[in-house]
Amino acid sequence: MLNYLYKLIIDDVTDICYGNCLNFFPRGSRVLDVGIGNGIMLEAYHRLIESKNLDITGIDINRQYLKHCRKMIHRYGLEDSVRVHYAAVESYVPPENEYFDYVLFSMSFMLFDDQHYVLERIRPWLKRGGGVVFFQTMFKNHSLFLDIVKPRLKYVTTIDFGRVTYEDDFYALLGRKDMTVTEDWLLKREWFNGEYRLIVSAPENGNGRSAFNAPPAGNECASRSDQARPR
């Protein structure tokens, strides 16, 4: 039932996201997909993943989604291209000496309670010159109505849409984290003047932290358990 609601409500969003992100990644890219979801995008894009020789590691905190995702990986023979783990980004530790060309937040970044910490945590996992890709709904005008309603949609749909992301706040956050925006694409306009945006940023790497340390106590998982999410 959960996967049916997922497909019914956000299938179009998933298609826009992965259709653009997978085409953006250069051939042979190693990608960490934070919040990979149920893998429904593999049905449409398994050939593209194979043809571009992409190496995708997905993490998620919803066991039901991951179960379905593993079935999709097996169905399309992507075991050598896509692997998934039950883990939150706040507690995930990449295999030693494994670095990524890109970290992808596909409709997941607005779910994190401590976005500053998440950005600090992923920074050392990137190869030198690597990038962070955000796909999400962005709003330019602040709205108390949206601030109240959007986080509560999960009680009606079972899907957690997270908090509202405002353009000025988002850019200010990236600025504070020394993350230069290199691409900002408007993909589609949505309800309440929202915009589906694909934003690519280039963090300043080499900050001296280990990419593989376990998270500090108290930050193991600020995520929302197995709550469904807009993936």
PAZA-5311 format. One record per residue: x, y, z of N, C-alpha, C in turn; residue in one letter. Coordinates in steps of 0.2 Angstrom, whole numbers, plus 5000, padded with zeros to 4 digits. Example, Ala and Ser with C-alpha at 12.3 -4.5 7.8 and 13.67 -1.06 7.14 Angstrom:
BEGIN
[pt [5066 4972 5039] [5062 4978 5039] [5066 4984 5039] a]
[pt [5064 4989 5035] [5068 4995 5036] [5064 5000 5039] s]
// end
This chain:
BEGIN
[pt [5004 4994 5000] [5000 5000 5000] [5004 5006 5000] m]
[pt [5010 5006 5004] [5014 5012 5004] [5017 5013 4998] l]
[pt [5020 5008 4994] [5023 5009 4988] [5018 5012 4983] n]
[pt [5011 5010 4983] [5006 5012 4979] [5005 5019 4980] y]
[pt [5004 5022 4986] [5004 5029 4987] [5010 5033 4985] l]
[pt [5015 5030 4986] [5022 5033 4983] [5021 5034 4976] y]
[pt [5019 5029 4972] [5019 5030 4965] [5013 5035 4963] k]
[pt [5007 5034 4966] [5002 5039 4965] [5003 5046 4966] l]
[pt [5006 5048 4971] [5007 5055 4973] [5013 5058 4970] i]
[pt [5019 5054 4970] [5025 5058 4968] [5029 5055 4962] i]
[pt [5025 5050 4958] [5029 5047 4952] [5031 5053 4947] d]
[pt [5028 5058 4946] [5030 5063 4942] [5036 5067 4944] d]
[pt [5036 5068 4951] [5042 5071 4954] [5048 5067 4953] v]
[pt [5047 5060 4955] [5053 5056 4954] [5056 5056 4947] t]
[pt [5051 5056 4942] [5053 5056 4935] [5057 5062 4933] d]
[pt [5055 5068 4935] [5058 5074 4934] [5065 5074 4937] i]
[pt [5065 5072 4943] [5072 5072 4947] [5077 5067 4944] c]
[pt [5075 5061 4943] [5080 5056 4940] [5082 5057 4933] y]
[pt [5077 5059 4929] [5078 5061 4922] [5083 5066 4921] g]
[pt [5083 5071 4925] [5088 5077 4925] [5094 5075 4928] n]
[pt [5094 5072 4934] [5100 5071 4938] [5105 5066 4935] c]
[pt [5102 5060 4932] [5105 5055 4929] [5109 5057 4923] l]
[pt [5105 5061 4919] [5108 5064 4913] [5114 5069 4914] n]
[pt [5113 5072 4920] [5118 5077 4922] [5125 5074 4924] f]
[pt [5125 5068 4927] [5131 5065 4930] [5135 5063 4924] f]
[pt [5141 5064 4924] [5146 5062 4918] [5146 5054 4919] p]
[pt [5148 5051 4913] [5149 5044 4913] [5154 5042 4918] r]
[pt [5153 5036 4921] [5157 5033 4926] [5157 5036 4933] g]
[pt [5152 5041 4934] [5152 5044 4940] [5150 5039 4946] s]
[pt [5153 5041 4952] [5151 5037 4958] [5147 5042 4962] r]
[pt [5141 5040 4963] [5136 5044 4966] [5133 5041 4973] v]
[pt [5133 5045 4978] [5129 5043 4984] [5122 5046 4984] l]
[pt [5117 5042 4984] [5110 5045 4983] [5107 5045 4991] d]
[pt [5106 5050 4994] [5104 5051 5001] [5096 5051 5001] v]
[pt [5094 5045 5003] [5086 5044 5002] [5084 5042 4996] g]
[pt [5087 5036 4994] [5086 5033 4987] [5078 5031 4986] i]
[pt [5075 5029 4992] [5068 5028 4991] [5067 5020 4989] g]
[pt [5061 5019 4985] [5059 5013 4983] [5062 5010 4976] n]
[pt [5066 5014 4973] [5069 5012 4967] [5065 5012 4961] g]
[pt [5059 5015 4961] [5054 5015 4956] [5057 5018 4949] i]
[pt [5062 5023 4950] [5065 5026 4945] [5069 5021 4940] m]
[pt [5071 5015 4943] [5075 5011 4939] [5071 5008 4934] l]
[pt [5065 5008 4934] [5061 5005 4929] [5062 5009 4922] e]
[pt [5062 5016 4923] [5063 5020 4917] [5070 5021 4915] a]
[pt [5075 5021 4920] [5081 5023 4919] [5087 5018 4920] y]
[pt [5085 5011 4920] [5090 5006 4921] [5095 5006 4915] h]
[pt [5092 5007 4909] [5097 5007 4903] [5102 5013 4903] r]
[pt [5099 5019 4905] [5103 5025 4906] [5109 5024 4911] l]
[pt [5107 5021 4917] [5112 5019 4922] [5118 5015 4919] i]
[pt [5116 5010 4916] [5120 5005 4913] [5125 5008 4907] e]
[pt [5121 5012 4903] [5125 5015 4897] [5130 5020 4899] s]
[pt [5129 5023 4905] [5133 5028 4907] [5138 5025 4913] k]
[pt [5138 5019 4914] [5142 5016 4919] [5142 5019 4925] n]
[pt [5136 5021 4928] [5136 5025 4934] [5136 5020 4940] l]
[pt [5140 5022 4945] [5140 5018 4951] [5137 5021 4957] d]
[pt [5131 5019 4959] [5126 5022 4963] [5126 5018 4970] i]
[pt [5127 5022 4975] [5126 5019 4982] [5120 5023 4985] t]
[pt [5115 5019 4987] [5109 5023 4990] [5108 5021 4997] g]
[pt [5106 5026 5001] [5105 5025 5008] [5098 5027 5010] i]
[pt [5095 5024 5014] [5088 5026 5016] [5086 5024 5023] d]
[pt [5081 5027 5026] [5079 5024 5033] [5072 5021 5033] i]
[pt [5070 5019 5027] [5063 5016 5027] [5065 5009 5024] n]
[pt [5064 5004 5028] [5065 4997 5027] [5060 4994 5021] r]
[pt [5054 4997 5021] [5050 4994 5016] [5052 4997 5009] q]
[pt [5054 5003 5009] [5056 5006 5002] [5062 5002 5000] y]
[pt [5067 5001 5004] [5073 4997 5002] [5072 4990 5000] l]
[pt [5067 4987 5003] [5065 4980 5001] [5063 4980 4994] k]
[pt [5058 4985 4992] [5056 4986 4985] [5062 4988 4981] h]
[pt [5066 4992 4983] [5072 4995 4979] [5076 4989 4977] c]
[pt [5077 4984 4982] [5082 4979 4980] [5078 4974 4975] r]
[pt [5072 4973 4975] [5068 4970 4970] [5069 4973 4963] k]
[pt [5069 4979 4963] [5070 4983 4957] [5077 4982 4954] m]
[pt [5082 4982 4958] [5089 4981 4956] [5090 4974 4953] i]
[pt [5087 4969 4957] [5087 4962 4954] [5083 4962 4948] h]
[pt [5077 4965 4947] [5073 4964 4941] [5077 4966 4935] r]
[pt [5081 4972 4936] [5084 4975 4930] [5092 4973 4930] y]
[pt [5094 4969 4934] [5101 4966 4933] [5106 4972 4935] g]
[pt [5104 4976 4940] [5109 4981 4941] [5113 4980 4947] l]
[pt [5114 4974 4949] [5118 4973 4955] [5125 4976 4955] e]
[pt [5128 4976 4949] [5135 4979 4949] [5135 4987 4948] d]
[pt [5129 4989 4948] [5128 4997 4947] [5125 5000 4953] s]
[pt [5121 4997 4956] [5117 5000 4962] [5117 4996 4968] v]
[pt [5119 4999 4973] [5119 4995 4980] [5115 4999 4985] r]
[pt [5112 4997 4990] [5108 5001 4994] [5109 4998 5002] v]
[pt [5109 5003 5006] [5110 5002 5013] [5105 5005 5018] h]
[pt [5103 5001 5023] [5098 5004 5028] [5103 5009 5032] y]
[pt [5102 5015 5031] [5107 5020 5035] [5104 5027 5034] a]
[pt [5105 5031 5040] [5104 5038 5039] [5110 5041 5037] a]
[pt [5110 5047 5034] [5116 5050 5032] [5120 5053 5038] v]
[pt [5116 5054 5044] [5120 5056 5050] [5124 5050 5053] e]
[pt [5123 5044 5051] [5126 5039 5054] [5130 5034 5049] s]
[pt [5129 5036 5043] [5132 5031 5038] [5139 5033 5038] y]
[pt [5143 5027 5037] [5150 5028 5036] [5152 5024 5030] v]
[pt [5155 5028 5025] [5157 5025 5018] [5163 5020 5019] p]
[pt [5163 5014 5015] [5169 5010 5016] [5175 5014 5015] p]
[pt [5180 5011 5018] [5187 5015 5018] [5189 5016 5011] e]
[pt [5192 5022 5010] [5195 5024 5004] [5189 5024 4998] n]
[pt [5183 5024 5000] [5178 5025 4995] [5176 5033 4995] e]
[pt [5177 5036 4989] [5175 5043 4989] [5170 5044 4983] y]
[pt [5166 5049 4983] [5160 5050 4978] [5162 5056 4974] f]
[pt [5160 5055 4967] [5160 5061 4963] [5154 5066 4965] d]
[pt [5149 5063 4967] [5143 5067 4968] [5139 5064 4974] y]
[pt [5136 5069 4978] [5131 5067 4983] [5125 5070 4981] v]
[pt [5120 5066 4981] [5113 5068 4978] [5108 5068 4984] l]
[pt [5105 5074 4984] [5099 5074 4989] [5093 5075 4984] f]
[pt [5089 5070 4983] [5084 5070 4979] [5077 5070 4983] s]
[pt [5075 5076 4984] [5069 5078 4988] [5070 5075 4995] m]
[pt [5076 5075 4998] [5077 5073 5005] [5080 5078 5009] s]
[pt [5083 5083 5006] [5087 5088 5011] [5083 5092 5015] f]
[pt [5076 5093 5013] [5072 5097 5018] [5069 5093 5024] m]
[pt [5071 5087 5024] [5069 5082 5029] [5073 5083 5035] l]
[pt [5079 5085 5035] [5084 5085 5040] [5083 5090 5045] f]
[pt [5084 5089 5051] [5083 5094 5057] [5089 5098 5057] d]
[pt [5095 5095 5056] [5101 5099 5057] [5105 5099 5050] d]
[pt [5103 5103 5045] [5106 5103 5039] [5113 5105 5039] q]
[pt [5115 5109 5043] [5122 5111 5044] [5126 5105 5045] h]
[pt [5124 5101 5050] [5128 5095 5052] [5128 5090 5046] y]
[pt [5123 5089 5042] [5123 5085 5036] [5128 5087 5031] v]
[pt [5128 5094 5030] [5133 5096 5025] [5140 5095 5027] l]
[pt [5141 5096 5033] [5148 5095 5036] [5150 5088 5035] e]
[pt [5145 5083 5037] [5147 5076 5037] [5148 5074 5030] r]
[pt [5145 5076 5025] [5146 5073 5018] [5152 5076 5015] i]
[pt [5154 5082 5017] [5159 5086 5013] [5165 5081 5012] r]
[pt [5168 5078 5017] [5174 5074 5016] [5173 5068 5012] p]
[pt [5167 5066 5011] [5166 5060 5007] [5167 5061 4999] w]
[pt [5167 5067 4997] [5168 5069 4990] [5175 5069 4988] l]
[pt [5176 5066 4982] [5182 5067 4979] [5184 5074 4978] k]
[pt [5190 5076 4977] [5192 5083 4976] [5189 5085 4969] r]
[pt [5186 5091 4969] [5182 5093 4963] [5175 5090 4963] g]
[pt [5173 5086 4968] [5166 5083 4968] [5161 5088 4969] g]
[pt [5155 5086 4969] [5149 5091 4969] [5143 5088 4973] g]
[pt [5139 5093 4976] [5133 5091 4979] [5127 5093 4975] v]
[pt [5122 5088 4974] [5117 5090 4969] [5110 5090 4973] v]
[pt [5107 5095 4973] [5100 5095 4977] [5095 5096 4972] f]
[pt [5090 5091 4972] [5083 5092 4969] [5078 5093 4974] f]
[pt [5074 5098 4973] [5069 5099 4978] [5064 5105 4976] q]
[pt [5059 5106 4979] [5054 5111 4978] [5057 5117 4982] t]
[pt [5057 5123 4978] [5060 5129 4981] [5054 5134 4981] m]
[pt [5054 5139 4986] [5049 5144 4986] [5053 5151 4987] f]
[pt [5051 5156 4984] [5054 5162 4984] [5051 5167 4989] k]
[pt [5044 5166 4990] [5041 5171 4995] [5039 5167 5001] n]
[pt [5041 5169 5007] [5039 5166 5013] [5032 5166 5015] h]
[pt [5029 5160 5017] [5022 5160 5018] [5021 5156 5025] s]
[pt [5017 5159 5030] [5016 5156 5036] [5011 5150 5035] l]
[pt [5007 5151 5030] [5002 5145 5028] [5006 5139 5026] f]
[pt [5011 5140 5022] [5015 5134 5019] [5019 5131 5025] l]
[pt [5022 5136 5029] [5026 5133 5035] [5022 5129 5040] d]
[pt [5015 5130 5040] [5011 5126 5045] [5008 5120 5041] i]
[pt [5006 5121 5035] [5003 5115 5031] [5008 5110 5029] v]
[pt [5013 5112 5026] [5018 5107 5022] [5020 5101 5027] k]
[pt [5023 5103 5033] [5025 5097 5037] [5020 5093 5040] p]
[pt [5013 5095 5039] [5008 5091 5042] [5005 5087 5036] r]
[pt [5007 5087 5030] [5004 5083 5025] [5005 5076 5026] l]
[pt [5010 5074 5030] [5012 5067 5031] [5006 5064 5035] k]
[pt [5003 5067 5039] [4997 5064 5042] [4991 5062 5038] y]
[pt [4991 5066 5032] [4986 5064 5027] [4988 5059 5022] v]
[pt [4994 5060 5020] [4996 5056 5014] [5001 5050 5016] t]
[pt [5003 5050 5022] [5008 5045 5025] [5015 5047 5022] t]
[pt [5016 5052 5018] [5022 5054 5015] [5025 5060 5018] i]
[pt [5031 5060 5021] [5034 5066 5024] [5037 5071 5019] d]
[pt [5034 5077 5018] [5037 5081 5013] [5041 5086 5016] f]
[pt [5043 5086 5023] [5048 5090 5026] [5045 5097 5027] g]
[pt [5050 5101 5028] [5048 5108 5029] [5049 5112 5023] r]
[pt [5046 5118 5023] [5047 5122 5017] [5054 5125 5016] v]
[pt [5056 5125 5010] [5063 5127 5008] [5062 5134 5004] t]
[pt [5065 5139 5007] [5065 5146 5004] [5072 5147 5001] y]
[pt [5071 5150 4995] [5077 5151 4991] [5082 5155 4995] e]
[pt [5080 5161 4998] [5085 5165 5001] [5089 5161 5007] d]
[pt [5085 5157 5011] [5088 5153 5017] [5092 5148 5014] d]
[pt [5091 5145 5009] [5095 5139 5006] [5101 5142 5003] f]
[pt [5101 5147 5000] [5107 5150 4997] [5112 5153 5003] y]
[pt [5108 5156 5008] [5112 5158 5014] [5116 5152 5017] a]
[pt [5112 5147 5018] [5115 5141 5021] [5122 5139 5017] l]
[pt [5121 5138 5010] [5126 5136 5006] [5132 5141 5007] l]
[pt [5131 5147 5007] [5136 5152 5008] [5140 5151 5014] g]
[pt [5136 5150 5020] [5139 5149 5026] [5144 5143 5026] r]
[pt [5142 5138 5022] [5146 5132 5022] [5151 5132 5016] k]
[pt [5152 5138 5013] [5157 5139 5008] [5156 5134 5002] d]
[pt [5150 5133 5000] [5148 5129 4995] [5145 5133 4989] m]
[pt [5150 5134 4984] [5148 5138 4978] [5143 5135 4973] t]
[pt [5138 5138 4971] [5133 5136 4967] [5136 5136 4960] v]
[pt [5136 5131 4956] [5138 5131 4949] [5133 5130 4944] t]
[pt [5127 5127 4946] [5121 5126 4942] [5115 5127 4946] e]
[pt [5110 5130 4943] [5104 5131 4946] [5098 5131 4940] d]
[pt [5095 5125 4940] [5090 5124 4934] [5083 5124 4937] w]
[pt [5079 5128 4934] [5072 5128 4935] [5069 5123 4931] l]
[pt [5066 5117 4933] [5064 5112 4929] [5056 5112 4928] l]
[pt [5052 5115 4934] [5045 5115 4933] [5042 5119 4938] k]
[pt [5037 5123 4937] [5034 5127 4942] [5028 5123 4945] r]
[pt [5027 5124 4951] [5022 5119 4955] [5017 5124 4959] e]
[pt [5013 5120 4963] [5008 5123 4967] [5011 5129 4972] w]
[pt [5007 5134 4973] [5009 5139 4978] [5015 5143 4975] f]
[pt [5016 5143 4969] [5022 5146 4966] [5029 5143 4968] n]
[pt [5028 5136 4969] [5034 5132 4971] [5038 5131 4964] g]
[pt [5044 5129 4964] [5048 5128 4959] [5052 5121 4960] e]
[pt [5052 5117 4955] [5056 5111 4956] [5063 5113 4953] y]
[pt [5068 5113 4957] [5075 5116 4955] [5080 5110 4956] r]
[pt [5085 5110 4952] [5091 5106 4952] [5097 5111 4953] l]
[pt [5100 5110 4959] [5105 5115 4961] [5111 5111 4962] i]
[pt [5117 5113 4959] [5123 5109 4960] [5128 5114 4963] v]
[pt [5131 5111 4968] [5136 5116 4972] [5143 5112 4973] s]
[pt [5148 5116 4973] [5155 5114 4974] [5158 5116 4981] a]
[pt [5158 5111 4985] [5161 5113 4992] [5168 5114 4992] p]
[pt [5171 5118 4996] [5178 5118 4997] [5180 5112 5001] e]
[pt [5184 5107 4998] [5186 5101 5001] [5192 5102 5005] n]
[pt [5195 5097 5008] [5201 5097 5011] [5201 5100 5018] g]
[pt [5196 5099 5022] [5195 5103 5028] [5198 5099 5034] n]
[pt [5202 5094 5033] [5206 5090 5038] [5202 5085 5042] g]
[pt [5196 5084 5040] [5192 5079 5044] [5192 5073 5041] r]
[pt [5191 5067 5044] [5191 5061 5041] [5184 5060 5038] s]
[pt [5184 5057 5032] [5178 5055 5029] [5174 5049 5032] a]
[pt [5178 5046 5037] [5175 5039 5039] [5174 5039 5046] f]
[pt [5174 5044 5050] [5173 5044 5057] [5166 5043 5058] n]
[pt [5165 5039 5064] [5158 5038 5066] [5155 5045 5068] a]
[pt [5148 5046 5068] [5146 5053 5070] [5146 5054 5078] p]
[pt [5147 5060 5080] [5147 5062 5087] [5141 5059 5091] p]
[pt [5141 5058 5097] [5135 5055 5101] [5130 5061 5100] a]
[pt [5124 5058 5100] [5118 5062 5099] [5116 5064 5092] g]
[pt [5120 5062 5087] [5118 5064 5080] [5118 5058 5076] n]
[pt [5116 5052 5079] [5116 5046 5076] [5111 5046 5070] e]
[pt [5105 5049 5072] [5100 5049 5067] [5095 5054 5069] c]
[pt [5095 5060 5065] [5090 5065 5066] [5084 5064 5062] a]
[pt [5084 5059 5058] [5079 5057 5053] [5072 5055 5056] s]
[pt [5067 5054 5052] [5061 5052 5054] [5059 5045 5054] r]
[pt [5063 5041 5057] [5062 5034 5057] [5060 5031 5050] s]
[pt [5055 5027 5050] [5053 5023 5044] [5047 5027 5041] d]
[pt [5046 5034 5042] [5041 5038 5039] [5042 5038 5032] q]
[pt [5037 5037 5028] [5037 5038 5021] [5039 5045 5019] a]
[pt [5043 5045 5013] [5046 5052 5011] [5045 5053 5004] r]
[pt [5045 5059 5002] [5043 5060 4994] [5049 5059 4990] p]
[pt [5050 5052 4988] [5056 5050 4985] [5054 5048 4978] r]
// end
